[in-house]
Amino acid sequence: MNSNKKIIITAIDQRSTVAIVFQTITIGLIMIGSAVGNIGILLAIYKTKSLQNKTSIFVANLAVADLLAGLLIMPFMFICSIIGDWPFEDASCNLTGTFALILGAAGMNTLGAIAYERYCAIVHSMVYHLKITNRLILIVITFIWLEGLVLSLCPILGWSEYIYYTNEYLCTVNWAHDVSFTYTIMVVMYFLPLGVMIFCYASIFKVARRHLRQLAMLDTLSPPSSHNQIVSDSDTQPRIENSARSLRLKRDIKAASMLFIVIGTFVLCWTLHGCTMMCLALGDTCPVDFPEYVYTMTTWIAMFNSVCNVWIYGMMNRQFRDAFRSLCCIACLRSSNTQVIQI
């Protein structure tokens, strides 16, 4: 690469053999974990009827974005982490940068869409089916991918550019080339989804706390009857309502807890990368002089978010856990049957 390939920080690979092996193994594990985990999520949704709901449409969209990141971006990072340079053509750098921007925007904005869908399901449960229709879901998902596509085309059309960062082993936006584009990316891909998630989580938390107070009042007004007492219909009805609200409360708190973990993981994985990105944009005026390995680490932590999403949405949801067990059992049975046939 002659014109587009501008090496940032350093052009000489000064890593030790141990560092090369460690970095290569790390990105390899992230790549495999992302591919296997997100394929598992998609198979679980496809095979399990109870998971085929509105929430799972967004979860599947997130899994597709994370899976494509593992298939289209991380292999280039894997090769570059071994070689220490970009061995491909200019067009490959632009293409990889385009994919990185599209998939990054799709993943982050899908997280915001999931938070809003959960917010409507819990805070506005009575009108949820009127607010979240299949048509709206299709429009939102289409908008998410079109937005990423438009943003990714901007550097190719002249608003910023794609370059290879030596310390990140990745072709991405030249954050220092056009700061206005860098700020736009920060707002669209970070602050807006984060703002939506924080608002939705805060609203869910308020509803859960209000339900908790209502349950406490119901327990006070309708104490449990002894075995010797005859329970009248008037006593039974509040108790049934109490039980139903208790179940809803548990569901709401569980959803709020999962959303809290999503926000925490999102902030941890992308805020660190955002700091180094802004430092590259500011250049010599950056108040912090980060060591080279920090840029590598924060980029890969951001990539690791695609693996984290699998565990958050997969392992914290009982239906997904059951679906994973079924898939594993089916795989084991097929493997054992194949071995029997061979024998």
C-alpha positions, 0 to 999 in steps of 0.5 A: 500500500503506497497512498492509503497505507499510512503507518501510525505510531511505528513502522517497525515490528519490535515485538518479541516472539513471546509477544507475537505468540501471545497476541496471535493466540489472543485474537485467535481465541476471540475470533473462534469464540465469536464465530462458535458462540454467535452461530450457537445463538442463531441455531438456538433461535432457529431450532427453538420455537419459544425463542422465536419472538420479537426480542430474539429478532434483535438478538439474532441481528446482534449475533449476525453483526458479531459473527460477521465481525469474527469472519470478515475482520478478525482473520485480517487482524490474526494474519497482521498480528503474525506478520506485523504489517499489512500484506494485502492491497489498498482495496483490501484495506478499504474493504476491511475498514468498511466492514469494521465500520458497518458491523461496529455501527450495527452491533452498537445500535442493535444493543440500543434497539434491544434496550428500547424493546425491553423498555417497552415490554416492561414499562409500557407492557399494556401497549407493547404489541401496539408499539413494537410491531413486526413492521417497526422491527423490520424498519429499525433493523433496515435503518441500523444496517443502512446507517452503518453503510452510509457511515462506512462509505464516507471515508471512501467518498472523501470525508476522512479515509481508511488506513492501517494502524500498526499498533492495532493490526487493523485497517480502520478510519484515520481518526486524525484525518478529519476530526469532524467525522471522528466526532460524528462516529463517536456520537452515532456509534457510542453516545446515542446507543449508550444514552438509549441504554441508560434511559431504558435501564433507569426506567426499568429500574424505577418500574421494578422498584415501584412493583416491589413497593406494591408487593410489600403493600399487598403482603401487608393488606392480605396476610396469609391465612392459617390452615384452619381458616376458610379462604373466601373468594375476596381473600383469594383474588388479592393473593392471586394478583399478588402472585402474578405481580410477584412473577412479573417483578422477578421477570422485570428485575431479571431483565433489568439485571441483564440490561445492566450487565449489557451496559456495563460490558458495552461501556467497558469494552468500547470506552477504553477504545474510544479514549485511544481513538480520541487520542489518535484524533488529537495527535500531539495535543492528546494529554495522555501518552499511551504506550503502544500496547494499550492501543492493541489491548483496547482494540481487542477488548472492543472486539471481545465485546462480540463474545461477551454478547453471546454469554450475556444473552445466551447464558443469562436466559434460561431458554437459550441455556436449554437450547444450547444443551439440546444442540450439544446433546444432538451434536454428541448423539450424531458424533456417537452414531457416526462412530458406531456406523464406522465401527 
